[in-house]
Amino acid sequence: MKLENIDVHMLALAIACNTDASERDARHIINTVLLKQGRQHGHKCQNDQSAQDVCDGTYIEKVEDVIQLSEALRGVLALAGENREIARVIETALESHGL
């Protein structure tokens, strides 16, 4: 297997622009591939299957939590309407996490 360094944000945008997947779906796909590559695992996880299973489950739960939180923030943003200060805070938070 040949590994390449790729800008994850640009890859997600490319997937979203060239398929019917949303940018959120594209990021989920990318995170799943990275997870399967084992790049999130440390030395302990590489050598212990039960530790790796726990790590995988924790990572997947964290990704799902972040996606749900970003959706909630977008909902608050929609409700905030004209309040530019609330919009700025939410947009900054989402952008800082690549969402």
Summary of the structure (lengths in Angstrom):
residues: 99
radius of gyration: 16.5
end to end distance: 29.1
largest distance: 53.1
contacts: 218
relative contact order: 0.09
helix: 77%
strand: 0%
